[in-house]
Amino acid sequence: MPDESQKKSDQKSRRKVVDGVVVSDKMEKSIAVVTERLVLHQRYKKYIRRKTKLHAHDENNDARTGDTVRIAETRPLSKLKRWKLVEVLQRGE
């Protein structure tokens, strides 16, 4: 029978991690990140790009507009923020 600490570590590892581009850093300790995914159209069998705008917590205000970042799912931090910044992958221009 797994102990309590192992259950918590398994639960944290199942959290989603996505990469995206920062589109807004005008908030204090927050960023808006756009992620893209490809979805197969049911009738035409072609792939369509879908974009999702996510709000993420950026504790140190590291990310800037145009940066490629990795964000991870977390508990609700505010009305819109459900993600946190893990790392800045590439600096924008």
Secondary structure per residue as TSV (DSSP state, phi and psi in degrees):
chain	resnum	aa	ss	phi	psi
A	1	M	-	360.0	122.1
A	2	P	-	-68.1	143.3
A	3	D	-	-78.9	174.7
A	4	E	H	-64.7	-38.9
A	5	S	H	-66.8	-34.4
A	6	Q	H	-69.6	-35.7
A	7	K	H	-62.8	-42.4
A	8	K	H	-64.9	-41.3
A	9	S	H	-67.8	-35.8
A	10	D	H	-65.4	-39.2
A	11	Q	H	-66.9	-40.0
A	12	K	H	-67.8	-33.8
A	13	S	H	-71.1	-17.9
A	14	R	T	-85.4	-1.8
A	15	R	S	-70.1	143.0
A	16	K	-	-72.2	144.7
A	17	V	E	-129.7	126.4
A	18	V	E	-132.2	156.7
A	19	D	E	-106.9	147.2
A	20	G	E	-164.0	-178.3
A	21	V	E	-112.9	133.8
A	22	V	E	-73.5	125.0
A	23	V	E	-107.2	-15.7
A	24	S	E	-152.9	133.4
A	25	D	-	-130.0	25.3
A	26	K	-	-79.6	-12.7
A	27	M	S	-85.0	160.0
A	28	E	T	-83.9	119.1
A	29	K	T	62.0	25.8
A	30	S	E	-141.9	151.3
A	31	I	E	-137.2	154.9
A	32	A	E	-108.7	127.4
A	33	V	E	-121.9	134.1
A	34	V	E	-103.3	126.8
A	35	T	E	-113.5	145.9
A	36	E	E	-114.8	145.8
A	37	R	E	-143.8	156.7
A	38	L	E	-102.4	131.3
A	39	V	E	-123.0	133.6
A	40	L	E	-78.8	125.1
A	41	H	-	-71.1	131.5
A	42	Q	T	-65.0	-41.2
A	43	R	T	-85.3	-47.7
A	44	Y	T	-91.4	-7.5
A	45	K	-	57.3	32.1
A	46	K	-	-113.1	153.3
A	47	Y	E	-86.7	134.1
A	48	I	E	-116.6	139.1
A	49	R	E	-82.2	129.4
A	50	R	E	-118.7	134.8
A	51	K	E	-112.4	141.8
A	52	T	E	-128.7	131.6
A	53	K	E	-100.3	121.0
A	54	L	E	-117.7	143.4
A	55	H	E	-101.2	131.0
A	56	A	E	-128.4	152.1
A	57	H	E	-85.0	126.9
A	58	D	-	-123.9	90.7
A	59	E	T	-56.7	-43.3
A	60	N	T	-100.3	9.1
A	61	N	-	53.1	46.3
A	62	D	-	-76.7	-43.5
A	63	A	-	-77.9	145.7
A	64	R	-	-123.4	162.5
A	65	T	T	-58.7	131.6
A	66	G	T	98.4	-13.7
A	67	D	-	-72.6	145.9
A	68	T	E	-93.0	125.2
A	69	V	E	-129.6	162.2
A	70	R	E	-113.2	128.1
A	71	I	E	-123.2	153.1
A	72	A	E	-125.6	147.5
A	73	E	E	-68.2	143.9
A	74	T	-	-148.3	-178.0
A	75	R	S	-67.1	160.4
A	76	P	-	-61.9	124.1
A	77	L	-	-100.7	-23.9
A	78	S	S	-160.1	-167.0
A	79	K	S	-59.6	-39.9
A	80	L	S	-109.7	-25.6
A	81	K	-	-82.5	117.5
A	82	R	-	-128.0	8.6
A	83	W	E	-131.8	159.1
A	84	K	E	-134.1	150.2
A	85	L	E	-72.8	128.0
A	86	V	E	-96.5	-50.4
A	87	E	E	-161.1	157.0
A	88	V	E	-93.7	116.6
A	89	L	E	-81.0	-41.7
A	90	Q	E	-149.5	136.7
A	91	R	-	-79.4	140.5
A	92	G	-	-80.0	176.5
A	93	E	-	-92.5	360.0
